[in-house]
Amino acid sequence: MIPENPYLLLTPGPLSTSKTVRAAMNRDWCTWDSDYNGLVQTIRARLVELSQGGSAYTSVLMQGSGTFSVEAVLWTCLKPDSTLLVVSNGAYGKRMARIASQMGANLRVLTFPEGSQPDPEAVEKTLQEYPEISHVGMVHCETTTGMLNRYIPIADLASKWEKVFILDAMSSFGGIPLDIRAPKIDFLISSANKCIQGVPGFGFVLADRRRLQECEVNSKSHSLDLVDQWQTMETNQGKWRFTSPTHTVRAFLQALSELDEEGGVEARYRRYCENHRLLVQGMEALGIQAFLPPTDQSPIITAFREPAAPNFSFEKLYNLLKSEGFVIYPGKVSQAPTFRIGHIGHVFPEDIRQLLNAVERIKFW
Ligand SMILES: *Cc1c(COP(=O)(O)O)cnc(C)c1O
């Protein structure tokens, strides 16, 4: 027998899942059988419902981690005469730009410091200055810092200037309420192992049907061609091109049911907010300050400044907390030493209280 989880993952994905989500993986499925393909269709429809997209939207599942789905969107929707503007304030914005650049796409990057909100005025100025920009991409929750980017003014600008708007909502979709139609998001990307609380193995894209249809035969990557994958799923009622992560898909369906049981996205959002509130309050009481001001923090993950004490070491903190049953996350902010604690997943206020007790117990600096 494989032992129970030895620790809780306080990481932004993969994250701690429920026992029942893991148990759902305990059988094999045939990747093209109708029993299995029916599950896929149910998932696709549920994702569109969660996005509030209605009949104008569709969803496509894509093998791989979340980054593969970001890359699939860019291969699929950028044409040789397209120009992508990436609005970036962290590692994931940078990654989107890196993918576009490596593809040889026409690219502009508008960079804001980590820890600063993207400035809509600067975005509008860039759109005016470079009318060749056809697509605007950005990240919703910038997992680098835990900043919840205010995407709405930028999406409004994309609509106003008739640009295709791409949102990497990887670490927020399902955990933060959002309406994909208002303002309009043309392509929204997320993955199985974030706020839906499934296990890793695939990403998914919510797309405006008309926009997606326009992208037929664009992609120069075969395996990351979202339209081809979509058409196969539509025509064959839930069939994937190529081997699909069957166990992960079954676990994801269970995770979606558990999201419903919890009370939907609103209820999950409230739990994440409570986890976050307790964590920040407790850490600050222990003298550890959050990197961002409260108004910019997300209920997803929080970056904390490393204590200035000369004997502080992240590695030591990590190892001591791991032995107490909690796995935390290293920092990714380039300008300041930080570490991160995630509060999404099958994690509850009581777990956060236990974590804070553990931090107090092991405090060595
Ligand atoms: C997790 C995450 C991704 C995807 O990362 P993978 O490691 O490929 O799953 C992309 N963007 C953001 C904002 C994320 O949090």
The ligand as an SDF file (V2000), in Angstrom:
LIG
                    3D

 15 15  0  0  0  0  0  0  0  0999 V2000
    0.6480   27.3790  -12.9370 C   0  0  0  0  0  0  0  0  0  0  0  0
    0.6630   28.5110  -13.8720 C   0  0  0  0  0  0  0  0  0  0  0  0
    0.9470   28.3260  -15.2500 C   0  0  0  0  0  0  0  0  0  0  0  0
    1.2740   27.0030  -15.8580 C   0  0  0  0  0  0  0  0  0  0  0  0
    2.3070   26.3450  -15.2770 O   0  0  0  0  0  0  0  0  0  0  0  0
    2.5650   24.8100  -15.5700 P   0  0  0  0  0  0  0  0  0  0  0  0
    3.7230   24.5110  -14.6990 O   0  0  0  0  0  0  0  0  0  0  0  0
    2.8610   24.6550  -17.0090 O   0  0  0  0  0  0  0  0  0  0  0  0
    1.3150   24.0720  -15.2040 O   0  0  0  0  0  0  0  0  0  0  0  0
    0.8390   29.4270  -16.0770 C   0  0  0  0  0  0  0  0  0  0  0  0
    0.4910   30.6300  -15.6190 N   0  0  0  0  0  0  0  0  0  0  0  0
    0.2210   30.8380  -14.3210 C   0  0  0  0  0  0  0  0  0  0  0  0
   -0.2020   32.2100  -13.8770 C   0  0  0  0  0  0  0  0  0  0  0  0
    0.2920   29.7990  -13.4060 C   0  0  0  0  0  0  0  0  0  0  0  0
    0.0130   30.0120  -12.1160 O   0  0  0  0  0  0  0  0  0  0  0  0
  1  2  1  0
  2  3  1  0
  2 14  2  0
  3  4  1  0
  3 10  2  0
  4  5  1  0
  5  6  1  0
  6  7  2  0
  6  8  1  0
  6  9  1  0
 10 11  1  0
 11 12  2  0
 12 13  1  0
 12 14  1  0
 14 15  1  0
M  END
$$$$
